[in-house]
């Protein structure tokens, strides 16, 4: 039985984001460009440098773990360690990433304006799903 459809949707969204990152590794520079990773990352991928693969693999792994935490919170996986804290942190990270669009544009100016606004809106929406899901299942977490 699903405890939270919000967390199920959050798991799907995080899982899709992880798969998109893996797609960049498999399909190369054109995918890095399409998803707005910046021209530097695309060129490094074209040159066969390891850096884009390592960074993108790390991000994909984090997103996959976050998807597992959402599935655990939704009751579809066994209870993961620090579930309540983990889900709250994941929600906060997504929400902050979504709201920090202007500072992110300033820190990483290589990405397009469209990338920043679209990716920020997506992150914010996923953060809302995690937040609503945590609210929905909070009482089932108990005193742990």
C-alpha positions as CSV (number, residue, x, y, z in Angstrom):
1,X,0.0,0.0,0.0
2,X,1.3,3.4,-1.0
3,X,1.5,5.8,2.0
4,X,2.1,8.9,-0.1
5,X,1.5,9.5,-3.8
6,X,3.5,12.7,-3.4
7,X,6.6,10.7,-2.4
8,X,5.9,8.2,-5.2
9,X,5.9,11.1,-7.7
10,X,9.0,12.5,-6.1
11,X,10.7,9.1,-6.4
12,X,9.7,8.9,-10.1
13,X,11.0,12.5,-10.7
14,X,14.3,11.9,-9.0
15,X,14.7,8.6,-10.8
16,X,14.0,10.3,-14.1
17,X,16.6,12.9,-13.3
18,X,19.1,10.2,-12.5
19,X,18.4,8.5,-15.8
20,X,18.8,11.8,-17.7
21,X,22.2,12.2,-16.1
22,X,23.2,8.7,-17.1
23,X,22.0,9.5,-20.6
24,X,24.4,12.4,-20.8
25,X,27.2,9.9,-20.1
26,X,26.0,7.4,-22.7
27,X,25.1,9.8,-25.4
28,X,27.8,12.4,-24.9
29,X,28.2,16.1,-25.7
30,X,24.9,16.6,-27.5
31,X,23.0,15.5,-24.3
32,X,25.2,17.7,-22.1
33,X,24.3,20.6,-24.3
34,X,20.6,19.7,-24.5
35,X,20.3,19.5,-20.7
36,X,22.3,22.7,-20.3
37,X,25.3,21.4,-18.5
38,X,27.4,24.1,-20.2
39,X,29.7,24.2,-23.2
40,X,32.8,23.3,-21.0
41,X,31.2,20.0,-19.9
42,X,30.2,19.2,-23.5
43,X,33.6,19.9,-24.8
44,X,35.3,17.9,-22.1
45,X,32.9,15.0,-23.0
46,X,33.8,15.4,-26.7
47,X,37.5,15.2,-25.7
48,X,36.9,12.0,-23.8
49,X,38.0,13.5,-20.5
50,X,36.9,11.7,-17.3
51,X,35.7,14.7,-15.4
52,X,32.2,15.0,-17.0
53,X,31.6,11.3,-16.5
54,X,32.7,11.4,-12.8
55,X,30.6,14.5,-11.9
56,X,27.6,13.2,-13.8
57,X,27.9,9.7,-12.3
58,X,28.1,11.2,-8.8
59,X,25.0,13.4,-9.4
60,X,23.1,10.4,-10.9
61,X,23.9,8.2,-7.8
62,X,22.8,11.0,-5.4
63,X,19.5,11.3,-7.3
64,X,19.0,7.6,-7.3
65,X,19.5,7.4,-3.6
66,X,17.1,10.3,-3.1
67,X,14.6,8.3,-5.3
68,X,15.0,5.3,-3.0
69,X,14.4,7.5,0.1
70,X,11.1,8.7,-1.4
71,X,10.1,5.1,-2.2
72,X,11.0,4.2,1.4
73,X,8.9,7.0,2.7
74,X,6.0,6.0,0.5
75,X,6.2,2.5,2.0
76,X,7.4,0.8,-1.2
77,X,10.9,0.0,0.0
78,X,12.0,-1.1,3.5
79,X,12.7,1.7,5.9
80,X,16.0,3.3,5.1
81,X,18.3,4.8,7.8
82,X,17.6,8.3,8.9
83,X,14.5,8.3,6.7
84,X,12.7,11.3,8.3
85,X,15.9,13.4,8.4
86,X,16.9,12.3,4.9
87,X,13.5,13.2,3.3
88,X,13.5,16.6,5.0
89,X,17.1,17.3,3.8
90,X,16.2,16.2,0.3
91,X,13.1,18.4,0.2
92,X,15.2,21.3,1.5
93,X,18.0,20.8,-1.0
94,X,15.5,20.7,-3.9
95,X,13.6,23.7,-2.7
96,X,16.8,25.8,-2.1
97,X,18.1,24.8,-5.5
98,X,14.8,25.8,-7.0
99,X,14.8,29.2,-5.3
100,X,18.5,30.0,-5.8
101,X,18.2,30.5,-9.5
102,X,19.8,34.0,-9.5
103,X,22.8,33.2,-7.4
104,X,23.3,30.0,-9.4
105,X,23.3,32.0,-12.6
106,X,25.9,34.3,-11.2
107,X,28.1,31.4,-9.9
108,X,27.9,29.3,-13.1
109,X,27.3,31.8,-15.9
110,X,28.2,29.2,-18.7
111,X,24.6,27.8,-18.6
112,X,21.8,29.4,-20.6
113,X,19.1,31.5,-19.0
114,X,16.5,29.0,-20.2
115,X,18.4,26.2,-18.5
116,X,18.5,28.0,-15.1
117,X,14.8,28.9,-15.1
118,X,13.6,25.5,-16.3
119,X,15.9,23.4,-14.1
120,X,15.1,25.7,-11.1
121,X,11.3,25.3,-11.7
122,X,11.7,21.5,-11.9
123,X,13.8,21.3,-8.7
124,X,11.3,23.5,-6.9
125,X,8.4,21.3,-8.1
126,X,10.2,18.1,-7.0
127,X,11.0,19.8,-3.6
128,X,7.3,20.5,-3.2
129,X,6.5,16.9,-3.9
130,X,9.0,15.8,-1.2
131,X,7.7,18.4,1.3
132,X,4.0,17.4,0.7
133,X,4.9,13.7,1.0
134,X,6.8,14.2,4.2
135,X,3.9,16.1,5.6
136,X,1.6,13.3,4.6
137,X,3.6,10.5,6.3
138,X,5.1,12.5,9.2
139,X,3.0,10.8,11.8
140,X,4.0,7.3,10.6
141,X,7.7,8.0,11.3
142,X,7.1,7.7,15.0
143,X,9.6,9.0,17.6
144,X,12.7,7.8,15.8
